[in-house]
Amino acid sequence: MSKWQKTSEGDFRRQNQHLASVGAPTKPSASTIFVDPAMARRVLAKNTHNRPIKESQVIRLMEEMTTGRWKYNGEAIKWSVDDVLLDGQHRLTALARMDDDFPAIPFLVVRGLPADTQSTMDQGTTRTAGDQLVLEGLLGSTDSRIVAGGIRVYLEWQRMAFFGDQKVASKISNPEVVAWASEHPVEMAILQDLASQRLRRVKCRPSVTLAVLLQFRLIDGEAAREFSEGLYSGAGLQSGNPILALRDRLDRIREGKVNVSDRDLIGYFVMAWNHWRRGGNTSKLQMPRGGAWTRESFPEAV
């Protein structure tokens, strides 16, 4: 146990403070308190004034805590002067769902705030994954948003996370994006090479195009470069060329303003790539019979 942790817990005992205590201070005060799942449940049992729970947010926070990506960053659990929880409901809910033997987590706790301050919370600009990649020195400021989006799409694809109930699906969090980027320098170099203005020539969401071209580059760099050139410009593509079929499909989607999921877009890209790699001809890229891919029928890039 670190000296810092002992000091915090000692202060906690001496001050007789805990999150479920009664009798808030007369003016705002702040302290670091270690909260375990049982304590979080006691707090939430008294919670009477918070917004509805977002299940996806709770699942994301639970994953951050269980994988060790949760960091003590100074974001506070906030209580009003009359002991009402104002901010921190999702963090405490995630912790409350852990097993009883899950280790306590340190939180900065601010108590004694005016009750009407809740309406002013969460109003600042949220730091994006792209911002964090730049701050960590993993990426230049140019195209950071597109690269971060491409990483998210790529990870969802590799995990097949776009199958199942998307309402409660665990989304790729900012810490996950940063952790993956720091652990995959080769892939990051490829992403930065791909994330150019030419990427926007493809009539598809840049993050999807980036994720797909990354995977193709990892499979066969030279073939991927040739495929990308045809996709960007369309120059010299003859009827029956799978790249031309992909361009036509993306054109129709864009012109018709059709809402197509990332999963289906990736499926079209992979179908075109596989046909092209095998030397086949096709003028149409179609969904499987039944109109939807499953885990079993989703194409795998070769």
N, C-alpha and C positions, 0 to 999 in steps of 0.2 A: 504494500500500500504506500502510495507516494505521500510525501510531507504535505503537499497541497491538499490531498484528499483528507488526511487526518485533521488538518486545520479546519477545513470546511465542516467536517462532521462535528468537531469539537465546538465550533461556533454555534452550530445548529443545536447541540444539546444545551449549551450554556444559556442561549437565548430562548430555549424552549419553543422554538419555531418549528412548525411543520405545515405542510400544505393544507391539511384539513383542520387547522386550528381555528379557534373562535376568538374574536376580538382583534380586529385589524389595527395597525398603528394609526395615529392621528395624522401623520404626514407620510408621503411615499418613502419606502425604504427598500433596499436591494440586498440580497444575499444569495450565495450559492448553496443549493440544497440537493442532496442525493435522494432520488425518488426511485422506489422499486415498484413492481407491478401491484402489490397489495395496496401501497399508499396511493397509487394512481387511481385504483378502483374506489377507494374511500373518497377521494377528491371528487371524482365524477358523480358519485352518488349524491353529492350536494350541489351539483351543477344545475342551475335553473335558468340561465340566461345566455345561451349560446346558439349559434346558427346550426342548421341541420348538418349531420355528419356527411362528408363526402367519402364514400367507401374506398374509392380508388386512392385518395390521399392517405387514408389510414393504412392501406395495404403497402403503399410506397414507403411510408415511414417505418412500418414494421420491418420491411426488407432492409432499409438502411440500418436499423438497429441490430438486426440479427447478423448481418454480414460485416459489421464493424465499420461501416462507412459513416455512421452517425458521428458528428463532431460537436463538441461543446464550442459554440460560436458566439455566445453572448446574446442570442435571441431569447427574450424573457418570457416566462409564464407570468401573466399579469392578473392581479387581483384588485378589486375595488376596495374603497374605504369601508364598505359594509360587507366585505368578505364574499363577494361574488366573483367567480372566474370570468375574466374579460377576454383573455387570449391564451391559447395553448391547448384547446380542446382536442384537436386532432393528435398532437404529440402525446398527450396523456392517454387518449384512447388507444393509440398504438401500443404504448407501454403496458396499459392495463390488460391487454389481450395476451401478453406474454405469460409463460409459465412462472410459477411462484419463485423458482430458483434462478430466474433471469437476473443478472447483476443490476444493481441500482445505477441510474444514469444521472450525471450532474446537470442541473438546470439553474440558470439565473432566474431568480424569483423576485419580482417587483410587487410590493403590496402597498395598499393605501391610496390607490389612484381614484380620482373622481369617477363616479359611475358613468357619467355621460361621455367619457373619453373613448368608449368602445367604438363609437361610430367613426372615430378618426383613425383607427388602427388598420393596418394592411393597405395604406394609401400610397406608399412609396413605390418607386419604380423597381420591379422585380429584376434581379440580376439573372441574366439568361445563361444557358450552358455555354454559348459562344463567348460571353463576357468572361466566364470563369476559365475557359481555355486560354484566352489571351492573358488573363491575370497570372495563370500558372506558367506562362512562357511556352505553352505547347503549340501556339498558333499566333500568326500575325493578325492584326485587326481586320485585314481585308478578308471578306467572305467568311468570317467566323460564324455567322448565323447559319449559312448554308452548310458548312462543314459539320457543325453541331447537329443540325437537322439530319444530315446524311448519316451520321453515326447512329442516331436514334433509329432511323429506318433500317439501317443495316443490322443492328442488334435485334430489333423486333423480328426481322426476317430470319436471322440465324436461329433465333429461339422459337420460331413459328408462333410468336405471340399474337399474330393477327388472326388466329383461329380461337374460337371460344367466346365467352361473354365479355365484350369490350367494355361494358359498364363497370365491371369490377376488375378488369385486367390490370396487372401491375405495369404501369407505364415506366419508360426508361427515365430515371431521374437525372438531374444535373450531376450529382456525384458519380453516378455510374458512367456517364459520358466522359467525365474528366478522368476517372480511373482507367477506363478502356483506352483513352487517348495516351495516357502516360505509359501504359503497358504495351502499346502497339506502335512503335515509332515508324516501322516500315509502312504500315497502312496509313499512318498520318501523312507521311511524305507523298504517298499516292493521292490521297484526298486533296492535299494542297495543290498538287500538280493538276488534278482534274477540275478543281473549283475555279474555273475561269469564266470569262464572259461567253465563251463558246458553249458552255454548258447550257446557257439560257436559250440557245438556238433550238434546243429540243423542246417540243411542245408538251412538256410534262413538268410536274413539280420538281424543282432542282434537287431537293433532298432525295427524292426517289431515284432520279437519274444518277446522282452521285453514288448512292449506295449500290446500285446495280453495276455501274461501271467499275467500282472498286472490286466487287466480287469477280467480274470478268478479268480484270487486270491481274488478280491473284491467281486465276486459273491459267491464263496464257497472256503474258504481257504484250507480245507482238500482235497476236490475233485481236486482242482487245483494242489496241490502238487503231488497227485497220477497221474494226467494227465501229469504233467511235467516229472516225473520220467520215465514214459513210452516213452515219446517223446525223452528224452535225450538218453536213453539206448536201447530201443526196446526190452528189456529182457522180455520173457514170453508172448509176444503179439501173439495171435492166429489169424489165417485167419479170416477176417471179422471184426476185431477190428478197430474202426474208427481211433484210434491213429496210427495203422500200415498203414492204408490207407493214412493218412496225411504224414507220413514219406515217403511212396512210391511216393506220388505226389511231395514232395519237392526234393526227389532224382532225379526224372525225369527232373524236372525243372533245377536243378543244372547240371546234366550230359549233358542235351541238350543245356545248355547255353541259355535258353529261358529268354527273358526280360519280367518279370511279375511285374505289378504295386503293390505298397503297398496295395491298395484297394483289389486286387484279392487275394493276399497272406492272408490278414486278413480274407477274405471271406472263404478261404479253412480252416483256423484254426477254425473259428466259426462253420462251418459245421461239422467238426470232433468233436468239443467239444459238440455240441448239440446232435449229434447222440450218442456219448459216454454217456452223462448225462442221456439220455432217455433209455439207455440199448439196443440201436439198433445196428445192424450189417451193415457194408457197406465195399465193397472192392474198391470203386471208389468215388472220390470227383469231381463232375463235375459242370461247370458253368451252370447257368440257360439257358433255351431254348432261343435262339437268341444270345448266346455267350457273354453277358455282363450283369452285375448287374446294377440295377437302384436304386434310393433312396427307392423305394417301395419294391423292391425284395431283397435288401441286407439283409443277415441273421442277426438276433439279438441274441446275446449270452444269454443263459438261465441258 
